[in-house]
């Protein structure tokens, strides 16, 4: 199993800047205004640089959905019980969940993973990579042990390695776990040092009393753990993840680390996967260059995390669905953009002078 020191001292090379420039030059050669497709052109440049080719493919794409239960649910922070995590995971396994339906239409395959569901048997069709049967109630004790956290991170990295062997072109991140917006919000507050009222949202649809209860839980947890001091950012981030994080967040952290290690673009979904991305970038800064933002989302903390990562979402849809659905919606847009990149006519073919790049 990976150790803390190994986690803290990972190394990986960044995307190829020469390939990035070659993709950009091809964009400029097409019969359209310079940067006419804006941020979407840059995404294709980044994907090409990550994969090391100026003719990147998006044909083989997988949606990794990490499922795990959260002990904090016992504090009444969600309108449903933990049994829903297993029920939705079973639907993912059968291919009839929300994400499954959307992914099929978008030409992607869902890969649901039991990384911490509180059940004896993993649902049919779901990968069994369980590191714990749900996390602990972090108001009473740390959510995970160091060993559980490290195993979850390593599991995420291993999942990417396996997908890389299958020649997967693009990985979309998703999660499923009742109560995980509470774990995420608490983690975000501890990582940024900002107060609970700034980031507590309604999650899957809390009413006003439920929202107040969630706020109080996050506030109490921040008060409990926030005063602890650490020698550096990596040590602090790992400690915070153990204290309040979910197994899904830890696993997704490993997925984003795996993106850098195995040179695969990894798409961020909502606030939960974004916080995992931020943790990965804390442990391995170059991993940020392998991340693709998707949508702005409704949870208050998502905008903050993307700003910290220096990434700008490509879709504004006021979404709060989870399971990777916001990131899945990005896939057809990327297909359209890549089709133009691959098949668009050039100025040279039309006997015209190219636009000149002045900025």
C-alpha positions in Angstrom: 0.0 0.0 0.0 1.1 3.5 -0.7 2.5 5.4 2.3 2.2 9.0 3.4 5.7 9.9 2.4 5.3 8.3 -1.0 2.0 10.3 -1.5 3.8 13.5 -0.5 6.7 13.0 -2.9 5.1 11.8 -6.1 6.5 13.1 -9.3 5.0 13.2 -12.9 5.8 15.1 -16.1 3.4 17.7 -17.3 1.6 17.7 -20.7 3.8 18.2 -23.7 3.9 22.0 -24.5 5.2 21.3 -28.1 2.1 19.2 -28.8 -0.1 22.0 -27.3 1.4 24.5 -29.7 0.9 22.2 -32.7 -2.7 21.8 -31.8 -3.1 25.5 -31.4 -1.4 26.1 -34.8 -3.9 23.7 -36.4 -6.8 25.6 -34.9 -5.4 28.8 -36.3 -5.1 27.3 -39.8 -8.9 26.5 -39.9 -11.2 28.9 -41.7 -12.6 30.7 -38.7 -11.6 33.7 -36.5 -8.6 33.2 -34.2 -9.8 31.6 -31.0 -13.3 31.5 -32.4 -14.4 28.6 -30.2 -12.8 30.2 -27.2 -12.2 27.9 -24.2 -13.2 24.8 -26.2 -10.2 25.2 -28.5 -7.9 25.3 -25.4 -9.5 22.1 -24.1 -8.6 20.2 -27.2 -5.1 21.7 -27.0 -4.7 20.4 -23.5 -6.1 17.0 -24.3 -3.7 16.7 -27.2 -0.8 17.7 -25.0 -1.8 15.3 -22.3 -2.1 12.4 -24.7 1.0 13.4 -26.7 -0.6 13.7 -30.1 -1.9 16.5 -32.2 -4.8 14.2 -33.3 -6.3 13.3 -30.0 -9.2 10.8 -29.8 -12.2 10.9 -27.4 -13.8 7.7 -28.6 -13.0 5.5 -25.6 -14.3 7.4 -22.5 -15.3 6.1 -19.1 -17.3 7.6 -16.2 -15.8 6.4 -12.9 -18.5 6.7 -10.2 -17.2 6.1 -6.7 -19.8 5.1 -4.2 -19.5 5.3 -0.4 -21.5 6.0 2.7 -20.8 8.7 5.2 -21.3 8.3 8.9 -22.2 12.0 9.3 -25.7 11.1 7.9 -26.7 10.0 11.4 -26.7 13.7 12.3 -29.7 14.4 10.1 -27.9 16.3 7.3 -29.7 14.6 4.5 -33.4 14.2 3.6 -32.8 10.5 2.8 -31.0 7.6 4.7 -27.8 5.8 3.9 -29.7 2.9 2.3 -30.2 5.1 -0.8 -26.5 4.9 -1.6 -26.7 1.2 -2.1 -30.0 1.5 -4.0 -28.5 4.0 -6.5 -25.3 2.0 -6.8 -27.4 -1.0 -7.7 -29.2 1.0 -10.4 -25.7 2.1 -11.7 -24.8 -1.6 -11.8 -27.9 -2.4 -13.8 -27.3 0.5 -16.1 -30.6 2.3 -15.4 -29.5 5.1 -13.2 -29.6 8.8 -14.2 -25.9 8.8 -15.0 -26.1 5.5 -16.9 -28.8 6.8 -19.2 -27.0 10.1 -19.9 -23.7 8.4 -20.4 -25.1 5.9 -23.0 -26.5 8.8 -25.0 -23.1 10.6 -24.7 -21.2 7.5 -25.9 -19.6 6.8 -22.6 -19.5 3.7 -20.3 -20.3 4.0 -16.6 -17.9 2.2 -14.3 -19.6 2.2 -10.8 -17.2 1.4 -7.9 -18.0 0.3 -4.3 -15.3 2.1 -2.4 -17.1 2.4 0.8 -20.8 1.4 0.7 -22.2 0.3 4.1 -23.3 -3.2 3.0 -22.1 -6.8 3.1 -22.3 -7.5 -0.6 -21.4 -5.1 -3.4 -24.4 -4.7 -5.8 -24.3 -6.7 -9.0 -22.5 -4.8 -11.8 -20.5 -2.6 -9.4 -16.7 -3.1 -8.9 -15.9 -4.2 -5.4 -13.0 -2.0 -4.2 -14.4 -1.4 -0.7 -11.9 0.1 1.8 -14.5 0.5 4.6 -18.2 0.0 5.3 -19.0 3.7 5.4 -17.0 6.3 7.2 -17.4 7.3 10.9 -19.4 10.2 12.2 -16.8 12.9 12.2 -18.5 14.9 14.9 -17.6 12.0 17.2 -14.3 10.7 15.8 -12.2 11.0 12.6 -14.1 9.8 9.5 -11.3 7.5 8.3 -8.1 6.0 9.6 -4.9 6.9 7.8 -4.8 3.4 6.4 -8.3 3.6 5.0 -7.5 7.0 3.5 -4.4 5.8 1.8 -6.1 2.6 0.5 -8.8 4.7 -1.0 -6.3 7.1 -2.7 -4.4 4.1 -4.0 -7.6 2.5 -5.3 -8.4 5.6 -7.3 -4.9 5.6 -8.8 -5.2 1.9 -9.6 -8.5 2.4 -11.4 -6.9 4.9 -13.7 -4.0 2.5 -14.4 -6.5 -0.2 -15.3 -8.4 2.2 -17.6 -5.1 3.3 -19.2 -4.3 -0.3 -20.0 -7.7 -0.5 -21.8 -6.6 2.6 -23.8 -9.2 4.9 -22.4 -9.0 8.3 -23.9 -10.9 10.4 -21.3 -12.0 9.8 -17.7 -15.1 11.5 -16.3 -15.4 11.6 -12.5 -18.6 11.0 -10.6 -19.7 9.9 -7.1 -22.6 8.6 -5.1 -23.0 8.8 -1.4 -25.8 10.2 0.8 -24.3 13.0 2.9 -21.3 13.7 0.8 -22.0 17.4 0.2 -21.7 17.7 4.0 -18.3 15.9 4.1 -17.2 18.0 1.1 -18.3 21.3 2.6 -16.6 20.6 5.9 -13.4 19.6 4.1 -13.6 22.7 2.0 -13.9 25.0 5.0 -11.0 23.3 6.8 -8.8 23.5 3.7 -9.5 27.2 3.0 -10.0 28.4 6.6 -13.3 30.0 5.6 -16.5 29.9 7.7 -19.3 27.3 7.2 -21.9 29.9 6.2 -20.0 30.6 3.1 -20.2 27.2 1.6 -23.1 25.2 3.1 -25.7 24.4 0.4 -28.9 22.4 0.1 -27.2 19.4 -1.5 -29.9 17.1 -2.9 -32.6 19.4 -1.8 -32.7 20.1 1.9 -35.6 22.3 3.3 -34.8 25.3 5.6 -34.6 23.3 8.9 -32.5 20.7 7.2 -30.1 23.3 5.8 -29.8 24.9 9.3 -29.0 21.5 10.8 -26.3 20.9 8.1 -24.8 24.3 8.8 -24.6 23.6 12.5 -22.9 20.2 11.9 -20.3 21.7 9.5 -19.7 24.6 12.0 -19.2 22.2 14.9 -16.8 20.1 12.9 -14.8 23.1 11.8 -14.6 24.2 15.4 -13.5 20.7 16.5 -10.7 20.2 13.9 -9.9 23.8 12.7 -7.6 24.7 15.5 -5.1 21.9 14.8 -1.8 23.1 13.2 0.4 21.3 10.7 3.9 21.9 9.3 3.0 22.1 5.7 0.1 22.1 3.2 0.4 18.4 2.3 0.3 17.2 5.8 -2.6 19.5 6.6 -4.6 18.3 3.5 -4.0 14.6 4.3 -5.0 15.1 8.0 -8.2 17.0 7.0 -9.1 14.2 4.5 -8.8 11.6 7.3 -10.8 13.8 9.7 -13.9 14.6 7.7 -13.5 13.3 4.2 -15.4 10.5 2.6 -14.0 7.4 0.9 -15.4 8.7 -2.4 -13.4 11.9 -2.0 -10.2 10.1 -1.2 -10.7 7.7 -4.1 -11.4 10.5 -6.5 -8.2 12.2 -5.2 -6.4 9.1 -6.4 -8.2 9.3 -9.7 -6.9 12.8 -10.3 -3.4 11.7 -9.3 -3.7 8.8 -11.6 -4.5 11.2 -14.5 -1.1 12.7 -14.1 0.7 9.4 -13.5 -0.9 7.7 -16.5 -1.3 10.7 -18.7 -5.1 10.7 -19.1 -7.4 13.8 -19.0 -9.8 13.6 -16.1 -13.0 15.7 -16.1 -14.1 17.4 -12.9 -17.9 17.2 -12.2 -19.3 19.1 -9.2 -18.0 20.3 -5.9 -17.2 16.8 -4.6 -14.9 15.8 -7.4 -13.6 19.4 -7.4 -12.5 19.2 -3.8 -10.8 15.8 -4.6 -9.1 17.5 -7.5 -7.8 20.3 -5.2 -6.4 17.7 -2.8 -4.7 15.9 -5.7 -3.1 19.2 -6.8 -1.9 19.8 -3.3 -0.1 16.5 -3.2 1.1 16.6 -6.8 0.8 20.2 -8.3 1.3 19.1 -11.9 -1.9 17.0 -11.7 -3.8 20.2 -12.2 -2.7 20.3 -15.8 -4.5 17.0 -16.5 -7.9 18.2 -15.2 -10.7 19.3 -17.4 -13.4 21.5 -15.7 -17.0 20.9 -16.8 -19.8 22.9 -15.2 -20.3 25.6 -12.7 -22.8 23.8 -10.5 -25.2 25.0 -7.8 -23.2 24.2 -4.6 -21.5 27.4 -3.3 -18.1 25.9 -2.9 -17.6 24.8 -6.5 -16.7 28.2 -7.8 -14.2 28.7 -5.0 -12.4 25.4 -5.7 -12.2 26.0 -9.4 -10.7 29.4 -8.8 -8.1 27.9 -6.5 -7.3 25.4 -9.2 -7.1 28.2 -11.8 -9.8 26.5 -14.0 -12.9 27.9 -15.6 -16.1 25.8 -16.1 -17.3 25.4 -19.7 -21.0 24.9 -18.9 -23.3 27.1 -16.8 -26.4 25.0 -16.1 -27.3 25.5 -12.4 -26.9 21.7 -11.9 -26.9 19.8 -8.6 -27.5 16.2 -9.7 -24.2 14.5 -9.0 -23.1 11.0 -10.2 -20.9 12.7 -12.8 -23.9 14.0 -14.8 -22.6 17.6 -15.3 -19.3 16.2 -16.6 -21.1 13.8 -18.9 -23.0 16.7 -20.5 -19.6 18.1 -21.6 -18.8 15.1 -23.8 -21.2 15.9 -26.7 -19.8 19.4 -26.8 -16.3 18.1 -27.0 -17.3 15.8 -29.8 -18.7 18.6 -31.8 -15.5 20.7 -31.3 -13.2 17.8 -32.1 -15.1 17.1 -35.3 -14.4 20.6 -36.5 -10.7 20.3 -35.4 -10.4 17.0 -37.4 -12.5 17.9 -40.5 -12.6 21.7 -40.8 -11.3 23.3 -44.0 -8.2 25.3 -43.8 -7.4 28.8 -45.2 -4.7 27.2 -47.3 -7.2 24.8 -48.9 -9.4 27.7 -49.7 -6.6 29.8 -51.2 -7.0 32.4 -48.5 -4.6 34.2 -46.2 -4.8 33.1 -42.5 -5.9 35.4 -39.7 -2.9 36.7 -37.8 -2.5 36.2 -34.1 -1.8 39.6 -32.4 -2.4 38.6 -28.8 
